[in-house]
Amino acid sequence: MKVDTFSPESLPVEGAKHILWGHRVTPPWAISIALSVTLALGLVDYLTGRDLVMSAFYLAPICWLTWNSGRNAGMLLAAVCAGVWLVADFLSGYTYSHPVIPYWNAFVLWALYGVIVWLLSALRHSQDRLETTVERRTEALRSEIAERKRLEARRIQAERLAVVGTMAAEMAHEVRNPLGAIALNLDLIQKEIGKLAETSRHLPQEGGVLVNDMREEVHPIQHVLEDYLQFARVPKLQRRPVELGALLSQKLAFMNGSLEHKGIALRTSFDPSLKSVSADPDQLWQATLNLIRNGIEATPEGGEVTVSTRFENGEACIGVADTGSGMNAEQIQQVYIPFYSTKLTGTGLGLALVQQIMIEHGGHVECESAPGKGSAFTLFLPLMEKS
């Protein structure tokens, strides 16, 4: 069984200040109040002589300062209180049978005050320790609950993606073959139009325009079906050590032309000290490419798309940020839902595919965005374990 051990070093700075008795910060006003009350009690003690027993009242400032400032401050004030009592006793003119008796009485008072200071500071120490332990365990419990919720959300999302993927595959399979036949027949029809035009008063270009229009309608449907099939049939991971900076530098070199054509600047920032990750480079690039494409589509001319790598919380990170229109909190919560899209055109499967790829890699994806301030997506990947 694991036993928790307590040490001030294991606590936050604020907690350590309260538990280290001799190092608790004592504000000047607290010392001033305690000394003022002590001197006032000494004055009353002197004025009343032996008529009133004032020695017990010295415990009030002692206990107050001990509770708020720690054991050292309490012991010091206890000595001051015993000294004030001794001075007041001498000034009152009371005589004892032996000259040592008043000193002995002052020592006994200091010892009594010291015992009370010790017990009270021990109580305060126990309370501080208990509060700190409760806070630490409460925070650990909150973190555990948040992690469980995140894992549960990932599990539900994975199940949802699996169901949607199966449905998409079946639908795409049923539609793709007839659609391919339609596209092939359109090519045949266009050839026949050329032959029929020889015996018709209509120009062949008229029929060609109609065929081209139909072909243009078929192409987007084929594109959507390919997205569905890609989402439904993510291939099994082919893991190997991957240097993220080298992979991204190689792939991004082929995108500079298209970005310059659209007037969008590509910025890169790769951490050279980042270790390798065990990943499927093709799928990892597919996930990154989907984020880059989304950033390009969301960014107006003159904007920027930044691709970066870094090490964070024991994981390798790929960041893709843009200076586009951004999203609100409601949109951020829904971007990974299949078929949800903030674009006028699109299947809504791009980010769902990104999340699916990251789940397969044992990682996750996070998004930060605000309307008018762009979006920043981060892919988190576990580092490759040393063999």
C-alpha positions, 0 to 999 in steps of 0.5 A: 500500500502506498503511503503519502509522505509529507514534506514542505518541498512537495507543496506549492510556495503559498502552502509552504509559507503557511506550514513552515512555522518559522518562515511564515511571513509576518506583516508589520501590522500584525506585530504592531497590534500584538505588541500594542495589546501586550503593552496595554495589558502590562499597563493595566497590570501595573495600575491594578497591582495585585488586585487583578490577575492579568497574566492569563490575558497575555495569552490573547495576543500570543495565540493570535500572533501564533496562529497568524505568524507561526511558532517563532513569532509566538515564542518571541511574543511569549518572552516579551509578555513574560518580560512585560509582566515582570516589569509591571510586577516590579513597578507595582511595588509588591514585595516577595519573601525571596528576591528570586521569586518574581523571576521564577514566576516570569519564567513559569509564565513564559514556560506556560505560554510556550507550551500553549504556543507549541500546541497551537502552532501544532494545531495550525500546522495540522490544519494547513497540512490537511487543507493542502492535502485536500487541495492537492487530492481534489485537484488530482481528482479533477484532473482524473475526471477531466481525463476520463471525460476526454477518453470517454468522448474519444471512445464515443467519437471513435464508435460514431466514426466507425458507424458513419464509416461503414454507412459511407462505404456502403453508400459510396460503393452502391453509387460509384459504379453507376456513376462511373458508368454514367461518366463513361457513357457521356464520353460515348455520347459525345463521340456519337454527337460528332457523327450525328452532326453530319446529318443534322442541322445542329452544330456538334458544339451544342451537344458538346456543351450539354455533355460537358455540363453533365460531366461537370455535375458528375465530377463533384459527386465522384469527389464526394464519394472518394472522400467517403471511401477514404474516410471509411477505409483508412488503411492499417497503420504502417508505423516507422520512426518519423522525423516530423521536421524532415517529413513536413519540409519535404511535403510542404516544398510542393505547396509553395506554388499553389500558396503563392498563386492564392496570395497566402504566405506559408510560415514554418517553425520546426523544433530541431530537438524534437525526437522521432515519433512512431507513425505512418508518414502517409496518414500523418501527412494526410491529416496535416494536409487536411488542416493546411487545406482548411487553413488555406480555404479560410484565409483571405489573400494576404494572410498566412498559414503557419506549420510548426512542430514542438515538444509539449507535455511529453508529446510531439506536436504539429501545429497548423495555424491560419489568419482566416475568419476563425470559428466560435465556441459552438462551431469548435465543438462540432468541427469533428462531427462527420458531415458538419462543415463551416464551408459552403462546399465540402463533405464535412469529413476532413476534420473527422478523418484527421481525428480518426487518424490521430486516434489510430496513432494514440494521439489527439487533436485540439483546436483553438479559434476565435471569430476574426482571429483565425484558427490553430489546430494541434496534433498531439503524438506520443514520442517513440519509446526507446527500445 
